[in-house]
């Protein structure tokens, strides 16, 4: 082959030969042009790998055929996923509206989707998720509106299928724990078009029964479609309006109908519901016995403490020999009594001495004592005491009161004019009959 001559490529793929092949770039260009002419189409498959990076506007997923081992890469705008009523997860069954596209650099074929819709189970899950968000916004799932279950219900209302295994599981497990428990069983359809209506009617009938203290809605496991009645809005609102506590026991542990969120208590299975609605009689008896033992032990310990305290009190000296305290007080009282007697005798002696002194002072101050010392009281005829000689005219009759009696005398005038002379002064008293005024012990008192 002459490499210097210009290369003329075949115009079509059928015209290529070993001597005149197409380069890879030309094949890629031809395929890209051909694929771009393909119309957009709806493709159904299962999402097996979803990649969404924060901040990016494009998401990547792998769409797999559920019947054969075949998959296709799909690119999708993030806003399409955000518009879905429920988050898209791996395993969801979807249909996408996409157009094939070829990446020339890698030579790989993928789908560029502009719409995605869940179908089958995915669509049901999306509807359930949308209802869940609506009821959650209304507060039907709030914990503060849920009723606590009674410790020991008088009657348990049971809504279940006719002759179902769920009924047997609830009843047998409950009676195994508390043999005396009573049930009011309402057998209804738990799947199909009439299930919601029958379950709601049974709930309302049990809710008005005065002896029914708790209601159990039970059903065995099943597919998502079989459990759809227990995510129905009418049934959920009926459960939320019940005054009696409602226990949801639907399906198995992995099943999660919306009834579990509205009910006052979720039981993982009907068997679990039978265990949770009544107490275990063996556990309660064991708790009672343990409480009795603890009470008896506490009482014995209290009695031992009180007995020990009482023994300690009795061992104290004041209680061991009570008379010891009385003896000390008896001695004190005797000493105080002796002191009181001595004080009284001393006070009486001092009082007697004081009375004697007062008697002597009174006797010394009395006119009679003055008269006994030789003094006399001179009084006129009308009884007036004479204090000044000038007060008595000559010739008046005077009364002289002496210690031994009274004398009558006539006034002759002042002493200088009397019949006696000064030579007789030695034989006469030093003072006249009047009581000296300067002697306090000889003060005269006016006699009546």
C-alpha positions as CSV (number, residue, x, y, z in Angstrom):
1,X,0.0,0.0,0.0
2,X,1.3,3.4,-1.0
3,X,1.2,5.5,2.2
4,X,2.1,8.7,0.4
5,X,-1.1,8.8,-1.7
6,X,-4.1,10.4,-0.1
7,X,-6.5,8.1,1.8
8,X,-10.0,7.9,0.5
9,X,-12.3,6.4,3.2
10,X,-15.4,4.4,2.1
11,X,-18.5,6.4,2.4
12,X,-20.5,3.6,4.1
13,X,-19.8,0.9,6.5
14,X,-20.5,-1.7,3.8
15,X,-17.9,-0.3,1.5
16,X,-15.0,-0.7,3.9
17,X,-12.3,-3.3,3.2
18,X,-9.2,-4.6,4.9
19,X,-7.3,-2.1,2.7
20,X,-9.7,0.7,3.3
21,X,-11.0,0.5,7.0
22,X,-12.7,3.2,9.0
23,X,-10.7,4.8,11.9
24,X,-12.2,4.5,15.4
25,X,-13.0,8.2,15.4
26,X,-15.1,7.8,12.3
27,X,-17.0,4.9,13.6
28,X,-17.6,6.7,16.8
29,X,-18.8,9.8,14.9
30,X,-21.1,7.6,12.7
31,X,-22.5,5.8,15.7
32,X,-23.1,9.0,17.7
33,X,-24.9,10.5,14.7
34,X,-27.0,7.4,14.4
35,X,-27.9,7.1,18.1
36,X,-28.8,10.8,18.2
37,X,-31.6,10.1,15.7
38,X,-33.2,7.5,18.0
39,X,-36.5,8.8,19.6
40,X,-37.1,9.1,23.4
41,X,-38.8,6.1,24.9
42,X,-40.2,4.8,28.3
43,X,-38.0,2.0,29.8
44,X,-39.0,-0.1,32.8
45,X,-36.6,-1.7,35.2
46,X,-35.3,-2.0,38.8
47,X,-32.9,0.5,40.4
48,X,-29.9,-1.4,41.7
49,X,-27.4,1.4,42.1
50,X,-28.2,5.1,42.8
51,X,-25.3,7.6,43.1
52,X,-26.0,11.1,44.1
53,X,-23.3,13.4,45.2
54,X,-24.0,16.5,47.3
55,X,-23.9,19.7,45.3
56,X,-24.2,18.1,41.9
57,X,-27.2,18.5,39.6
58,X,-26.9,15.2,37.9
59,X,-27.5,11.8,39.5
60,X,-26.5,8.4,38.2
61,X,-28.3,5.1,38.5
62,X,-28.2,1.6,37.0
63,X,-31.5,0.3,35.6
64,X,-31.6,-3.5,35.6
65,X,-33.9,-5.9,33.9
66,X,-35.6,-8.1,36.6
67,X,-35.8,-11.2,34.3
68,X,-32.3,-11.4,32.7
69,X,-28.9,-10.2,33.8
70,X,-28.8,-7.0,31.8
71,X,-28.5,-3.4,33.0
72,X,-28.1,0.1,31.6
73,X,-26.6,3.3,33.0
74,X,-28.9,6.2,33.3
75,X,-28.2,9.9,34.0
76,X,-30.9,11.9,35.6
77,X,-31.3,15.5,36.9
78,X,-31.4,15.8,40.7
79,X,-34.6,17.9,40.5
80,X,-36.5,14.9,39.1
81,X,-35.6,12.9,42.2
82,X,-36.5,15.8,44.5
83,X,-40.0,16.0,43.0
84,X,-40.8,12.4,43.9
85,X,-43.3,11.9,46.8
86,X,-40.9,9.4,48.4
87,X,-37.2,9.1,48.3
88,X,-35.9,6.7,45.6
89,X,-34.0,3.7,47.0
90,X,-32.2,0.7,45.6
91,X,-34.6,-2.0,44.6
92,X,-37.4,0.3,43.6
93,X,-39.3,-0.6,40.4
94,X,-39.5,2.4,38.1
95,X,-40.1,3.6,34.5
96,X,-38.0,6.3,33.0
97,X,-38.5,8.5,30.0
98,X,-35.0,8.6,28.4
99,X,-33.1,9.0,25.1
100,X,-30.1,6.9,24.2
101,X,-26.8,8.7,24.0
102,X,-23.2,7.6,23.1
103,X,-20.2,8.9,24.8
104,X,-17.5,9.1,22.1
105,X,-14.5,9.2,24.3
106,X,-15.4,6.0,26.2
107,X,-17.5,4.4,23.4
108,X,-20.2,3.6,26.0
109,X,-23.9,3.8,25.5
110,X,-26.3,5.1,28.3
111,X,-29.7,6.7,28.7
112,X,-30.3,10.4,29.5
113,X,-33.6,10.4,31.4
114,X,-35.8,13.5,31.9
115,X,-38.6,11.8,33.9
116,X,-38.9,8.9,36.4
117,X,-42.0,7.3,38.0
118,X,-42.2,4.6,40.6
119,X,-44.5,1.7,39.4
120,X,-45.9,-1.4,41.2
121,X,-44.5,-1.6,44.7
122,X,-42.6,1.5,44.2
123,X,-45.7,3.5,43.4
124,X,-47.5,2.0,46.5
125,X,-44.6,2.9,48.7
126,X,-44.6,6.5,47.3
127,X,-48.3,6.8,48.0
128,X,-47.9,5.4,51.6
129,X,-45.0,7.8,52.2
130,X,-47.1,10.8,51.0
131,X,-49.9,9.8,53.3
132,X,-47.4,9.3,56.2
133,X,-46.1,12.9,55.7
134,X,-49.6,14.2,55.7
135,X,-50.7,12.5,58.9
136,X,-47.4,13.3,60.6
137,X,-48.0,17.0,59.8
138,X,-51.5,16.7,61.4
139,X,-49.9,15.3,64.6
140,X,-51.5,11.8,64.4
141,X,-48.2,10.2,65.2
142,X,-47.4,12.5,68.1
143,X,-46.4,10.7,71.3
144,X,-48.4,13.0,73.6
145,X,-51.7,11.8,72.0
146,X,-51.1,8.1,72.7
147,X,-52.9,6.4,75.6
148,X,-51.0,4.2,78.0
149,X,-52.1,0.5,78.2
150,X,-53.8,-0.6,81.4
151,X,-51.8,-2.9,83.7
152,X,-54.4,-5.6,83.8
153,X,-57.3,-5.1,81.3
154,X,-60.7,-6.5,82.2
155,X,-61.5,-7.5,78.6
156,X,-59.2,-7.4,75.5
157,X,-60.9,-6.5,72.2
158,X,-59.3,-8.4,69.3
159,X,-59.9,-7.5,65.7
160,X,-58.4,-10.3,63.4
161,X,-59.1,-12.5,60.5
162,X,-61.6,-15.4,60.7
163,X,-60.0,-18.5,62.3
164,X,-56.6,-16.9,61.7
165,X,-53.2,-17.8,63.1
166,X,-52.9,-14.2,64.4
167,X,-56.0,-14.8,66.6
168,X,-54.5,-18.0,68.0
169,X,-51.1,-16.4,68.6
170,X,-52.6,-13.4,70.5
171,X,-55.0,-15.5,72.6
172,X,-52.7,-18.3,73.5
173,X,-49.7,-16.1,74.4
174,X,-51.9,-13.8,76.5
175,X,-53.6,-16.7,78.4
176,X,-50.2,-18.3,78.9
177,X,-49.1,-15.2,80.8
178,X,-52.5,-14.5,82.5
179,X,-54.9,-17.4,82.4
180,X,-57.9,-15.3,83.5
181,X,-57.8,-12.8,80.7
182,X,-61.0,-12.4,78.7
183,X,-61.3,-11.6,75.0
184,X,-64.0,-10.0,72.9
185,X,-63.0,-11.3,69.4
186,X,-64.4,-9.6,66.2
187,X,-63.5,-11.6,63.1
188,X,-63.3,-9.5,60.0
189,X,-61.7,-9.5,56.6
190,X,-58.1,-8.3,56.9
191,X,-57.4,-8.0,53.2
192,X,-59.4,-7.2,50.1
193,X,-61.9,-4.4,49.2
194,X,-64.0,-4.8,52.4
195,X,-61.2,-5.0,54.9
196,X,-61.1,-1.3,55.7
197,X,-64.8,-1.0,56.3
198,X,-65.1,-4.2,58.5
199,X,-62.0,-3.3,60.6
200,X,-63.3,0.2,61.2
201,X,-66.8,-1.1,62.2
202,X,-65.2,-3.6,64.6
203,X,-63.0,-0.9,66.1
204,X,-65.9,1.4,66.7
205,X,-68.0,-1.4,68.2
206,X,-65.3,-2.4,70.7
207,X,-64.5,1.3,71.5
208,X,-68.0,1.8,73.0
209,X,-67.9,-1.4,75.1
210,X,-67.4,-0.2,78.7
211,X,-65.4,-3.3,79.8
212,X,-63.0,-3.4,76.9
213,X,-59.8,-1.8,78.2
214,X,-57.5,-2.4,75.2
215,X,-58.0,-3.3,71.5
216,X,-55.6,-5.4,69.4
217,X,-55.6,-5.2,65.6
218,X,-53.8,-8.4,64.5
219,X,-52.9,-9.9,61.2
220,X,-50.3,-12.3,60.0
221,X,-47.6,-11.6,57.5
222,X,-48.1,-10.9,53.8
223,X,-47.1,-8.8,50.8
224,X,-47.2,-5.1,50.6
225,X,-50.4,-5.3,48.7
226,X,-52.0,-7.5,51.3
227,X,-51.1,-5.1,54.1
228,X,-52.4,-2.0,52.3
229,X,-55.7,-1.8,54.3
230,X,-53.6,-1.1,57.4
231,X,-52.2,2.0,55.7
232,X,-55.6,3.3,54.6
233,X,-56.3,6.8,55.7
234,X,-59.9,6.1,56.8
235,X,-58.7,3.2,59.1
236,X,-55.9,5.3,60.5
237,X,-58.2,8.2,61.4
238,X,-60.6,5.7,63.0
239,X,-57.8,4.4,65.2
240,X,-56.7,7.9,66.1
241,X,-60.2,8.7,67.2
242,X,-60.5,5.7,69.6
243,X,-60.8,6.4,73.3
244,X,-59.6,2.9,74.1
245,X,-55.8,2.2,73.7
246,X,-55.1,0.4,70.4
247,X,-52.3,-2.1,69.8
248,X,-51.1,-2.7,66.3
249,X,-49.9,-6.3,65.6
250,X,-49.6,-6.5,61.8
251,X,-47.3,-8.8,59.9
252,X,-43.8,-9.6,60.9
253,X,-40.9,-7.5,62.3
254,X,-39.9,-6.1,58.9
255,X,-43.5,-5.0,58.0
256,X,-44.2,-1.4,58.8
257,X,-47.8,-0.3,57.9
258,X,-48.8,3.2,58.9
259,X,-51.1,1.7,61.6
260,X,-48.0,1.0,63.7
261,X,-47.4,4.8,63.8
262,X,-51.0,5.8,64.7
263,X,-51.6,3.0,67.3
264,X,-50.9,3.6,70.9
265,X,-48.5,0.6,70.9
266,X,-46.7,-1.3,68.1
267,X,-46.2,-5.0,68.6
268,X,-43.8,-6.6,66.1
269,X,-46.0,-9.7,65.7
270,X,-49.3,-11.0,67.0
271,X,-47.3,-13.2,69.4
272,X,-45.6,-10.1,70.7
273,X,-49.0,-8.4,71.2
274,X,-50.2,-11.3,73.3
275,X,-47.2,-10.9,75.6
276,X,-47.5,-7.1,75.9
277,X,-51.2,-6.6,76.7
278,X,-51.2,-8.6,79.9
279,X,-48.7,-9.0,82.7
280,X,-46.9,-12.3,83.3
281,X,-48.5,-13.9,86.4
282,X,-45.3,-15.7,87.2
283,X,-43.3,-12.5,87.1
284,X,-45.9,-10.7,89.1
285,X,-45.9,-13.4,91.8
286,X,-42.2,-13.4,91.9
287,X,-42.2,-9.6,92.2
288,X,-44.8,-9.8,95.0
289,X,-42.7,-12.4,96.9
290,X,-39.6,-10.4,96.4
291,X,-41.4,-7.3,97.7
292,X,-42.7,-9.2,100.7
293,X,-39.1,-10.5,101.4
294,X,-37.7,-7.0,101.1
295,X,-40.5,-5.6,103.3
296,X,-39.9,-8.2,105.9
297,X,-36.2,-7.6,105.8
298,X,-36.7,-3.9,106.1
299,X,-39.1,-4.4,109.0
300,X,-36.7,-6.7,110.8
301,X,-33.9,-4.3,110.3
302,X,-36.1,-1.4,111.6
303,X,-37.0,-3.5,114.7
304,X,-33.4,-4.4,115.3
305,X,-32.4,-0.7,115.1
306,X,-35.2,0.3,117.5
307,X,-34.3,-2.5,119.9
308,X,-30.7,-1.5,119.8
309,X,-31.6,2.1,120.4
310,X,-33.8,1.1,123.3
311,X,-31.1,-1.0,124.8
312,X,-28.7,1.9,124.5
313,X,-31.1,4.2,126.2
314,X,-31.7,1.7,129.0
315,X,-28.0,1.2,129.5
316,X,-27.5,4.9,130.2
317,X,-26.8,5.7,133.9
318,X,-29.9,7.8,134.3
319,X,-32.2,4.9,133.3
320,X,-30.0,2.1,134.8
321,X,-30.2,3.8,138.3
322,X,-33.1,6.4,138.1
323,X,-32.7,7.2,141.9
324,X,-29.2,8.5,141.3
325,X,-30.6,11.6,139.7
326,X,-33.3,12.0,142.4
327,X,-30.6,11.7,145.2
328,X,-28.7,14.6,143.7
329,X,-31.8,16.7,143.6
330,X,-32.8,15.5,147.1
331,X,-29.5,16.7,148.5
332,X,-29.8,20.0,146.7
333,X,-33.4,20.5,148.0
334,X,-32.3,19.6,151.5
335,X,-29.4,22.1,151.3
336,X,-31.7,24.7,149.9
337,X,-34.3,24.0,152.7
338,X,-31.6,24.4,155.4
339,X,-30.4,27.6,153.8
340,X,-34.0,28.9,153.6
341,X,-34.6,28.0,157.3
342,X,-31.3,29.7,158.3
343,X,-32.2,32.7,156.3
344,X,-35.7,32.8,157.8
345,X,-34.3,32.5,161.3
346,X,-31.8,35.2,160.7
347,X,-34.5,37.5,159.2
348,X,-36.8,36.8,162.1
349,X,-33.9,37.6,164.6
350,X,-33.1,40.8,162.8
351,X,-36.7,41.7,162.7
352,X,-37.1,41.0,166.5
353,X,-34.1,43.1,167.2
354,X,-35.4,45.9,165.0
355,X,-38.7,45.8,166.7
356,X,-37.0,46.1,170.1
357,X,-34.9,49.0,168.9
358,X,-38.0,50.7,167.5
359,X,-39.8,50.1,170.8
360,X,-36.9,51.6,172.7
361,X,-36.8,54.6,170.3
362,X,-40.5,55.1,170.5
363,X,-40.4,54.8,174.3
364,X,-37.6,57.3,174.4
365,X,-39.4,59.7,172.1
366,X,-42.8,59.4,174.0
367,X,-43.9,62.3,176.3
368,X,-44.2,59.9,179.2
369,X,-40.5,59.2,179.1
370,X,-39.8,62.9,179.2
371,X,-42.2,63.3,182.1
372,X,-40.4,60.4,183.9
373,X,-37.1,62.4,183.7
374,X,-38.7,65.1,185.8
375,X,-40.3,67.3,183.2
376,X,-43.9,68.6,183.4
377,X,-46.4,69.8,180.9
378,X,-48.1,73.1,181.8
379,X,-51.5,73.7,180.3
380,X,-54.2,76.3,180.8
381,X,-57.6,75.7,182.1
382,X,-58.9,75.2,178.6
383,X,-56.2,72.6,177.8
384,X,-53.8,74.8,175.8
385,X,-50.2,74.0,176.4
386,X,-48.2,76.9,177.7
387,X,-45.0,77.6,175.8
388,X,-44.3,81.2,176.7
389,X,-44.7,82.7,180.2
390,X,-46.1,85.8,178.6
391,X,-49.0,83.7,177.4
392,X,-50.3,83.2,181.0
393,X,-51.7,86.1,182.9
394,X,-51.1,86.2,186.6
395,X,-53.7,84.5,188.6
396,X,-54.8,81.9,186.0
397,X,-55.3,78.4,187.0
398,X,-52.7,76.1,185.5
399,X,-52.7,72.3,185.1
400,X,-49.3,70.6,185.6
401,X,-49.0,67.1,184.2
402,X,-46.3,65.0,185.8
403,X,-45.2,61.5,185.5
404,X,-47.0,60.5,188.6
405,X,-50.2,62.6,188.0
406,X,-51.6,66.1,187.6
407,X,-51.2,69.2,189.9
408,X,-53.1,72.4,190.0
409,X,-51.2,75.7,190.2
410,X,-51.8,79.4,190.1
411,X,-49.8,81.7,187.9
412,X,-48.0,84.3,189.8
413,X,-46.1,85.9,186.9
414,X,-42.6,85.6,185.5
415,X,-40.0,83.8,187.6
416,X,-38.1,86.9,188.5
417,X,-41.1,88.3,190.3
418,X,-41.6,85.1,192.3
419,X,-41.2,84.7,196.0
420,X,-37.9,82.8,195.5
421,X,-34.6,84.4,195.3
422,X,-31.5,83.6,193.4
423,X,-29.9,82.0,196.4
424,X,-32.3,79.2,196.1
425,X,-31.4,78.5,192.5
426,X,-29.2,75.6,193.5
427,X,-32.2,73.9,195.0
428,X,-34.4,74.4,192.1
429,X,-34.3,72.6,188.8
430,X,-31.9,73.9,186.2
431,X,-34.7,74.4,183.7
432,X,-38.3,75.6,184.0
433,X,-41.1,73.1,183.7
434,X,-41.3,73.6,180.0
435,X,-39.5,71.0,177.9
436,X,-36.2,72.2,176.4
437,X,-36.6,72.7,172.7
438,X,-33.0,71.8,171.8
439,X,-33.2,68.2,173.1
440,X,-34.6,66.0,170.4
441,X,-35.3,63.2,172.8
442,X,-37.3,65.4,175.1
443,X,-39.6,67.0,172.6
444,X,-43.0,67.6,174.1
445,X,-46.1,66.3,172.4
446,X,-49.4,68.0,172.7
447,X,-51.6,65.9,174.9
448,X,-55.2,65.6,174.2
